[in-house]
């Protein structure tokens, strides 16, 4: 029979472990709980905005899960997929293919570009094992330079662009802003329903649910099991006959292609492309959302993505207005929002390293204890 005192200790231990493992989500829940009443927004408005932002962003966030499963950490290189998606949309806009057919065609055009970029990124990351995150971050800057070369100089003279609304007056290069007004929210409005004034983009959520089931199914496949084995221990996976480098490249390719699709869904919701900068914050904001949901460098799940996108964008909504109502300056809330979006990545990485160091110390202590017990037994 368990004693009452032991049950209390077990509860305290479980509670302490829960808080340690969910420090970032708990912190954001507390911040949002303070900012929501200060913002003055109604519950209906917040719910409508959160549903819109979930449909707009969560596909991008889910594209991060497979590289984490393969032990490659947070894929800052997902920006490469976002660039491929933007190129697909620019070409589709020039061809004047709008609505759902335009979205599908943009995905078809973006797929081979994303596959090629993912192959390049995965190959380079295999040369930088153990430093994948910082390497993928730098790769995104490198490919951004190539992207600028394509859209500012090659589109027009080499890649035909015929519409004056897209091409610059000098005859080459894409304008800073490309309108997708004829495609705006074509996916979100199809099958959409309204309940008490709150718009629910049904088709968008169906696509997201399909992606979630794909990820769950993929984890159970032979390739998914290989990725999990590689993520746990590359040396053991290699000894078991798994093609480690090939598996890691496939993980990055899948992530890059999914990021391209996610960027197309994101931009069709906005109805415009900022040619030079729409992709720049894609990786940062997606990774921040995932970490806010309780994910780490080595472990992430679909619930982490769902919780993270809600908390991250809820703070985005309420922080500026809360700052304005509290001290008369919306800019303070905006600065706080930017500070949090970047700071949470640093905090999550620091917490991950702290936990990893604590686990290593605990493992060493257990080994020393076992060694001491064995020495004592040998002496006796």
C-alpha positions in Angstrom: 0.0 0.0 0.0 1.3 3.4 -1.0 1.7 5.9 1.9 0.1 9.3 1.6 3.5 10.9 1.9 4.9 8.9 -1.0 1.9 9.9 -3.2 2.5 13.5 -2.4 6.2 13.2 -3.3 5.2 11.4 -6.6 2.7 14.3 -7.5 5.4 16.9 -6.7 7.9 15.1 -8.8 5.5 14.8 -11.7 4.5 18.4 -11.4 8.1 19.5 -11.3 9.0 17.4 -14.3 5.9 18.8 -16.2 6.9 22.4 -15.5 10.5 21.7 -16.6 9.4 20.1 -19.8 6.9 22.8 -20.6 8.6 26.0 -19.4 8.2 27.9 -22.6 4.4 27.1 -23.2 3.6 27.9 -19.6 5.4 31.2 -19.9 3.5 32.2 -23.0 0.2 31.2 -21.5 0.9 33.5 -18.6 1.9 36.4 -20.9 -1.2 35.9 -23.1 -3.4 35.7 -20.0 -2.1 39.1 -19.0 -2.3 40.7 -22.4 -5.7 39.5 -23.6 -7.8 41.6 -21.1 -5.5 44.5 -21.6 -6.0 44.4 -25.4 -9.7 44.8 -25.2 -10.4 42.5 -28.1 -13.6 40.4 -28.0 -13.5 36.6 -27.8 -15.2 36.3 -31.2 -12.6 38.6 -32.9 -9.7 36.7 -31.4 -11.1 33.3 -32.3 -11.7 34.4 -35.9 -8.1 35.7 -36.2 -6.6 32.6 -34.6 -8.5 30.3 -37.0 -7.3 32.4 -40.0 -3.7 32.4 -38.8 -3.8 28.7 -38.0 -4.9 27.9 -41.5 -2.3 30.3 -42.9 0.7 29.1 -40.9 0.4 25.6 -39.6 1.3 23.8 -42.8 4.7 25.6 -42.7 5.2 24.6 -39.1 4.4 20.9 -39.7 7.0 20.8 -42.4 9.7 21.0 -39.7 8.7 17.7 -38.0 10.4 15.2 -40.3 14.0 16.6 -40.1 13.7 16.7 -36.3 12.6 13.0 -36.4 15.7 12.3 -38.5 18.0 14.0 -35.8 18.8 17.1 -38.0 17.3 19.6 -35.6 15.3 22.7 -36.5 15.4 23.1 -40.3 16.1 26.8 -40.9 16.6 25.6 -44.5 12.8 25.4 -44.9 13.2 29.0 -46.3 14.5 27.3 -49.5 11.1 25.7 -50.0 9.4 29.0 -49.4 11.5 30.5 -52.2 10.5 27.7 -54.5 6.8 28.3 -53.7 7.2 32.0 -54.4 8.8 31.3 -57.8 5.8 29.0 -58.6 3.3 31.7 -57.7 5.1 34.4 -59.7 5.0 32.2 -62.8 1.4 31.3 -62.3 0.5 35.0 -61.8 2.2 35.7 -65.1 0.3 32.9 -66.8 -2.9 34.3 -65.3 -4.0 31.0 -63.8 -6.1 31.9 -60.8 -8.2 30.2 -58.1 -7.7 26.6 -57.0 -6.2 25.6 -60.4 -3.6 28.4 -59.9 -2.7 27.1 -56.4 -2.3 23.5 -57.7 -0.3 24.6 -60.7 2.0 26.7 -58.4 2.6 23.6 -56.3 3.4 21.6 -59.4 5.9 24.2 -60.6 7.5 24.6 -57.1 7.9 20.9 -56.5 11.0 20.2 -58.8 12.6 23.4 -57.6 12.1 22.5 -54.0 13.4 18.9 -54.6 16.6 20.3 -56.2 17.1 22.8 -53.4 16.4 20.2 -50.8 18.9 17.8 -52.4 21.5 20.5 -52.3 20.7 21.4 -48.7 20.7 17.8 -47.5 24.0 17.1 -49.2 25.6 20.1 -47.6 24.2 19.2 -44.2 25.7 15.7 -44.4 29.0 17.5 -44.6 28.2 19.3 -41.3 26.9 16.6 -39.1 26.2 17.9 -35.6 26.0 21.5 -36.8 22.9 21.2 -39.1 20.9 24.1 -37.6 23.5 26.9 -38.1 24.6 25.4 -41.4 21.0 25.4 -42.8 20.6 29.0 -41.5 23.6 30.1 -43.6 22.5 28.0 -46.6 19.3 30.0 -46.6 21.3 33.2 -47.0 23.3 31.7 -49.8 20.2 30.5 -51.7 18.5 33.8 -51.1 21.3 35.4 -53.1 20.6 33.0 -56.0 16.8 33.7 -55.6 17.4 37.4 -56.0 19.6 36.8 -59.1 16.7 34.8 -60.6 13.8 37.2 -59.8 15.7 40.5 -60.4 17.8 39.7 -63.4 16.9 36.3 -65.0 13.1 36.8 -65.1 12.4 38.7 -68.3 15.4 38.1 -70.6 15.9 34.4 -69.7 12.7 33.3 -68.0 9.8 34.9 -70.0 7.6 37.3 -68.1 5.1 39.1 -70.3 2.7 41.0 -68.0 3.7 44.6 -67.2 2.1 44.3 -63.8 4.8 41.8 -62.8 7.9 42.9 -64.8 9.8 46.1 -63.9 9.6 49.0 -66.4 13.3 48.4 -67.4 12.2 45.1 -69.0 13.7 42.6 -66.6 13.2 41.7 -62.9 10.1 41.2 -61.0 8.4 44.1 -59.2 8.7 44.3 -55.4 5.1 43.4 -55.0 3.1 40.8 -57.1 -0.6 40.9 -56.7 -2.5 37.6 -56.0 -5.8 39.3 -55.6 -7.5 37.0 -58.1 -6.3 34.0 -56.1 -6.7 35.6 -52.6 -8.1 33.1 -50.1 -9.3 30.8 -52.9 -8.5 27.8 -50.7 -9.8 29.4 -47.5 -13.2 30.4 -49.0 -14.0 27.1 -50.7 -16.3 25.2 -48.3 -15.8 27.9 -45.7 -18.6 28.2 -43.1 -19.5 30.9 -40.6 -20.6 30.3 -37.0 -21.6 33.4 -35.0 -19.6 35.6 -37.3 -16.4 33.4 -37.1 -15.1 32.1 -40.4 -13.9 28.5 -40.5 -11.8 27.7 -43.6 -12.9 24.1 -43.8 -10.9 23.1 -46.9 -7.7 24.6 -45.5 -8.1 22.5 -42.3 -8.9 19.4 -44.3 -5.6 19.9 -46.1 -3.8 20.3 -42.7 -5.5 17.2 -41.3 -4.4 15.2 -44.4 -0.8 16.4 -43.8 -1.1 15.3 -40.1 -2.3 11.9 -41.1 0.5 11.7 -43.6 3.1 12.4 -40.9 1.6 9.9 -38.6 1.5 7.3 -41.4 5.0 8.2 -42.6 6.5 7.5 -39.1 5.2 3.9 -39.3 6.8 3.3 -42.7 10.2 1.6 -43.3 11.6 5.0 -44.3 10.1 6.7 -41.3 11.5 4.0 -38.9 14.9 4.5 -40.6 14.7 8.2 -39.9 13.9 7.6 -36.3 16.8 5.2 -36.0 19.1 7.7 -37.6 17.8 10.4 -35.3 18.5 8.3 -32.2 22.0 7.2 -33.1 23.7 7.5 -36.5 26.4 5.0 -35.8 24.0 2.3 -34.6 21.7 3.0 -37.6 24.7 2.7 -40.0 25.7 -0.6 -38.4 22.2 -1.9 -38.8 22.5 -1.3 -42.6 20.6 1.9 -42.9 21.9 4.4 -45.5 22.3 7.3 -43.1 23.2 10.1 -45.4 20.6 9.1 -48.0 17.9 9.0 -45.3 18.9 12.4 -44.0 18.8 13.9 -47.5 15.3 12.5 -48.1 14.1 14.1 -44.8 15.3 17.5 -45.9 13.8 17.1 -49.4 10.4 16.2 -47.9 10.6 19.2 -45.5 11.6 21.5 -48.3 8.7 20.4 -50.6 6.2 20.7 -47.8 7.6 24.2 -46.9 7.0 25.2 -50.6 3.4 24.0 -50.4 3.0 25.8 -47.1 4.3 29.1 -48.4 1.8 28.9 -51.3 -1.0 28.4 -48.9 0.3 31.2 -46.8 0.6 33.7 -49.7 -2.8 32.8 -51.3 -4.3 33.7 -47.9 -2.6 37.1 -47.9 -3.2 37.8 -51.6 0.2 39.4 -52.3 3.8 38.4 -52.7 6.6 40.6 -51.4 9.1 39.4 -53.9 12.2 40.3 -51.9 11.2 39.5 -48.3 8.1 37.3 -48.1 10.3 34.2 -47.3 12.8 35.9 -45.0 11.0 35.3 -41.7 9.3 32.1 -42.7 11.8 29.8 -41.0 12.2 32.0 -37.9 8.5 32.4 -37.2 7.7 28.8 -37.9 10.5 27.5 -35.6 9.5 30.0 -32.9 5.9 28.7 -33.1 7.1 25.1 -32.8 9.3 25.8 -29.8 6.6 27.8 -28.1 4.4 24.7 -28.4 6.9 22.7 -26.2 9.0 21.1 -28.9 12.8 20.8 -28.7 15.7 20.3 -31.0 15.3 16.5 -30.8 11.6 16.0 -30.2 8.6 17.6 -31.8 5.0 16.5 -32.4 1.8 17.6 -34.1 0.3 18.9 -30.8 3.4 21.0 -30.3 2.7 22.7 -33.7 -1.0 23.2 -32.9 -0.3 24.7 -29.4 2.6 26.8 -30.7 0.8 28.4 -33.5 -2.1 29.4 -31.2 0.1 30.9 -28.5 2.5 32.6 -30.9 -0.1 34.3 -33.0 -2.3 35.1 -30.0 0.6 37.1 -28.6 1.1 38.7 -32.0 -2.5 39.9 -31.9 -2.8 41.2 -28.4 0.6 42.5 -27.5 0.6 45.8 -29.6 -2.9 46.7 -28.4 -2.2 45.8 -24.8 0.9 48.1 -25.0 -1.2 50.9 -26.4 -3.9 50.6 -23.8 -1.5 50.2 -20.9 1.0 53.0 -21.6 -0.4 54.7 -24.7 2.2 53.3 -27.2 1.4 50.4 -29.5 5.1 50.3 -30.5 6.1 49.0 -27.1 3.9 46.0 -27.7 5.4 45.6 -31.1 8.9 45.7 -29.8 7.9 43.2 -27.1 6.5 40.9 -29.8 9.7 41.0 -31.8 11.8 40.5 -28.7 9.7 37.4 -27.8 9.7 35.9 -31.3 13.5 35.8 -31.4 14.2 35.4 -27.7 12.0 32.3 -27.4 14.3 30.5 -29.9 17.4 31.3 -27.8 15.5 30.4 -24.6 14.4 27.1 -26.0 17.9 26.2 -27.2 19.4 27.1 -23.8 16.8 25.0 -21.9 17.5 22.1 -24.3 21.2 22.3 -23.6 20.6 22.6 -19.9 18.3 19.5 -19.9 20.8 17.6 -22.0 23.7 18.4 -19.6 21.5 17.5 -16.6 20.6 14.1 -18.2 24.3 13.4 -19.0 25.3 14.2 -15.4 22.5 11.9 -14.1 23.7 9.1 -16.5 27.3 9.5 -15.3 26.2 9.5 -11.7 24.2 6.2 -12.3 27.2 4.6 -14.0 29.5 5.6 -11.1 27.0 4.2 -8.6 26.8 0.9 -10.5 30.6 0.8 -10.7 30.9 1.4 -7.0 28.3 -1.3 -6.2 30.2 -3.8 -8.5 33.5 -3.0 -6.8 31.9 -3.5 -3.4 30.4 -6.8 -4.5 33.8 -8.0 -5.8 35.5 -7.0 -2.6 33.0 -9.1 -0.6 
